[in-house]
Amino acid sequence: MMTKKRNSLIVVGAALALVLPFIVSNPAHQNYLILVLMFAQIGVAWNILGGYVGQVSLGHVAFFGIGAYTSTALLISVGLSPWIGMLIGGIVAAVFGVMIGWICFRFKGHYFTMATIAVAEIIQVLFTNWEGVGGAVGLYVPMDRQGWGVMVFNSKLPYYYIALGLLCVTLLGNWAIEKSFLGYYFRAIKDEPEAARSLGVSLTAYKLVAIAISSFFTAMGGSFYAQKELFIDPGSVLVTSLSVKMSLVTILGGVGSLFGPLVGSTLLTGIEEATRQFFGGSGMGIDLIIYASIIIIVAIYYPAGVLGWIKHLLRRDAKTEGGA
């Protein structure tokens, strides 16, 4: 019964997502929807490593930035389509992720998290001083051509559907991992690493697989961001706070769950936009205070996140109805 309800909700949600931009015609509101989808997508990507394997990375912005810079630099220098640049950026980020993972996975717990932050900071400094990719000034996406071929549009509508498509592809990748042997290995590494090792599971090898997949999808999100904003610089695509938000949307929505990042992205992006409207600018830091408060509440009372709390309520109601 629960599976049927879940499938029905997925179908209804997918149908609503397809028609929503026609219902919400205001460009500002459409931009909010795009941001929700974008942060949900990179949250789902982060969840592969942080949620399933339990390796909490706060340096994922490095992969996001690599994707953004790779596709943009290839578009500017050789006129390569950003669609192809997006895939190349994902591959470059995956290779870089494996290289970094080989080093960082030697650390455990919070030491691993600290190492990922250090890597992200190093990458930000390198790109800030790399004149070949614009340095601190950044790069502008050429606007001499428009259309699907170059992913440059006057309307928000195409960006919405591209973001939705990326989210669906990333969710499909997560679902495939959950249902495959990788999902079982990842969860075993997270919950009982020593038991997994005793059964012949190579912890380092499968952690490298996880970071490669996670970084690939994260970089694709970075490439999309570059095309949407038409400008990138180290302060926009390599800032540590972006890594924090990737993890927050997953933690709030539900770590290790398929749709948790989507729930978390909807809530956090809504808070961020609301505080900006009410308080102006960046929300005077109010959004950060609310973020921290929510995370503390979730950590204490609902460790499974908002989605886990909703599932708990549904199961309780089902038991109540059964008992009646």
N, C-alpha and C positions, 0 to 999 in steps of 0.2 A: 504493500500500500504506500509506504513512504517513497519507494522508488518511482512509483507512478506519479505521485505528487511532485517529486523533484523533477522528473522529466517534463511534466506539464508546465511547471514554473519556468523551466529552461526554454521551452517552445514559446511561451507567452513573452518572456523576457527578450528573446531574439526578435520576435515580431515587433515588439515595442521599440527595440533599438533601431530597427530598420526605418520605422516611420517617425521616430521622435524628432529628427531635425526639421521635418515638414510641419510638425505641430509647434515646435519652438523655433520660430523664424527670426527672432532677434539675433543679430550677429554676436553680440556680447554673450548671450545665453548659449549660443551654439559653441562659442569658444570655451565656455565652462564645460560643456559636455565633452569637447575634445580633450581638455585637460584631464577630466575624469578617466576617459578611456586610455589616455597616454600613461598616466601614473598607475592605472590598473595593470596595463601591459608590462611596464617595467617592474611593478610589484610582483606580478606572476613570474616574471623571469628571475627576480631575486629569490623568490620562494623555492625555486629548484635547489639552490644551494643552502639558503638560510633556513627554509622550512622543512624540506624533506631530509637533508643531510645533517642539519643542525649546525652548520658552519656560518656563524653570524658575521657577515661582511659589511663593513662600513666604508668600503673603498670601491663599491660597484660603479661609482660615478666615473671611474677611469675607463671602464668599458663603454659607458654611455658617451663619453667625450671622444673616445677613439672612433666609434661609429659615426658620430657627427662630423668629425674632422676628416675622416677618410672619404666619405661620400662627397662632402663639399669640396675638398681639395681635388678630387678626381674630376668633378664637374667643372671646376674653374680651369684646371690645367689642361685637360685633354677632352673636355666636353662629354665625359662619360655619363650616361643616364643615371640619375640617382637611384633608380630601381636596382640596377646592377651594382652601383656603389654601395647600396644598403647591404647587399649580400657579401660584397668584398669586405666592408667594414665589420660585418659579423664574423667573418672568417679570421680577419686580423685580430679582432678582440678575443676570439676563442683561443687562437695560438698564444696570444699574450697572457690570457687567463691561465693556460696550462703552465706556461713558464713561471708565472708568479705563484701559482698554486704549488708547484714543485718545491718552492722555497717556503711559502707561508704555512703549508700544511704540516711543517715540522713543529709548528707551535700549536698549543692547545688552549681551548677556552678563550678567555679575554685577551690572551697574548696574540692569538690569531687575529682577533678583531683589531687590536692595536696595529698589527703588522699591515693589515689591509688599509687602514687609515694612512699609514706612512707611505704606502705605495701610491695611493691617490694623490697625496700632497706632492710627492716627487713628480708625478706625471703632470700635475698642474704647473709646477715650476718649469718643467721642461718645455711645455707648450707655450707658456708665457714668454719664454726667452727664445723660442724657435721662430726666427723671422720668415722661414720658408712657408709657414702656415699662418702668417699674420701677426705672430707674437701676441703682445697684450692688446693690440688694436683689434684683432679678430678677422673674420672673413665674412664677406657678403655673398649670398647666393645670387647669381646673375638672374636678372628679370627681363632680359631681352627677348626671351621666348616664354610662352605659357602653354599649359595643357598637361595632359596626363603623362606625356613622354618625359617631361622635365619636372613634373610634380610641382608646378607653380600655378596658382589659381587666384582669381580675384575674389572668389566666394569661399566661405568657410565650409560649405557643404561637402566638397570633395575631400577636404582634410578630415572631416568627421568620418567618412566611410573608409578612408585609408587607416585611420586610427582604430576603427572598429574591426577592420580586416586583420590588422596586426594583433589586436587583442585575441581575436578568434583563433588565429594561427598559434599564438603562444599558449592559449588555453588548451588547444588540441594537442600541442606538444606535451604539456603537463599531464593531460589525461592519458596519453599514450605511455608516458613514464610511469604513472600510477598503476596502470594495468599490466605493465611488463615486469620482467625480473629486476629491472633497474629500480623500480619503485620499492620492491621488497628489500633489495640490497641497501638502498638509500636509507630507508626507515630503520633497518637493522643497525646500520652504522651510527645513526643518530641515537637510538635507544639503548642498544647493547653492543658497543663497538668491540669489546673483548670477545663476546660470544660469536659475533660475526667473523672476527679474525680466526677464531678456533675452528670455524666451519669452512675456512678456505677463502673467505672474501677478502680481497686486497683492499684495505681501507684507502690507501693513497691513490691507487689506480681509479677507484670508483669516485673518489672525491674529485679527481682531475676530470673525469667524465662529466660530473655535475657542474663544475665551474666552467667547463668549455661550453656546455649547452646554455647555462645561465648567462654567460658573457655574450654569447652569440645573439640571443634574443634581446639582451639589454642594449647592445650596440645598434640593433635594428631600430629600437626606440629612439636612440640618439640621432640616427640618420633622419628619421621622421621629424624630430624636433627641429633639426636644422632647416629642413625644407619648409616647415610651418612658419618658423620665425624669420626666415630669410637672412639670418645673421647669427653667428656664433662667436664666442670668445671664451677664454678660460674661466671668466667670472660667471658665465651662464651655463656651461656644460661640464665644468670640472670642479664645481664648488662642493665641498663636503656636505653641506646641508641637503643637497639633492640625494646623496647616499642615505642620509638619515631618513628622509621622507620615503625612499624606496622600502626601507625596513619597517617604517611606521605603518604604512598602509597595509602591510601584511600582518604585522603584530596586532593591529587593531581589528582587522577583519577576521583573522584566524590563521595562525601559522600552520603550514602544512596542509591547508585545505585548498581545493581547486578554485572556489569563487571568493575566498576570503579577501584577497587583494582588491577585488572589484568593490566589495562592500566598504573596505577601509578607504579606498580612493574616493568613493562617493562622499563619505563623511568628512575626511580630512580636507579635500579640495573645497567642499562646501563651507567648512569652517574658515579656511584661508580666504576665500572670496568674500564671505560675509564680513569678516573683520576688516578687510580692505575697504569695503563699501561704507561700513559704519565709522571706522576710525581713520580712513585715508592712508595713502602711502602703502607701506608694508604691514599695516595693521598695528603699528607701534609695538610690535612684539606680543600683542594679545594672542595672536594665533599660536605662538610658541608656548605661551602659558597654558592655553587650552589643550594643546597637544600633550604637554607634560602631564596635566591633570587627568586626561583621558587614559593615557598609557598607565599611570599609577593605578587608576581604578580598575582597568582591565587586568593588570598584573596581579592585583590583590584579589579581586572578586571573580573575574572571568578570564582565566589564563588561556582558554580556548578561543578568545576573541568574540566579537559581536556575532559572527556566524555560529560559533559554538554555543553561545547563549541562546540564539534563536532555535537551534536544533534541540537544545535542552527543553525549552518551553514547548515545542511541538511534541516531543516525546512525552512530556508530563501531561499535556492535554490529551494525547492519545491514550495514555494509561487511565486518565480520569474517565474518559468516554467509555473505555473498555470495562472499567469497574462499575460504571453506572449501568 
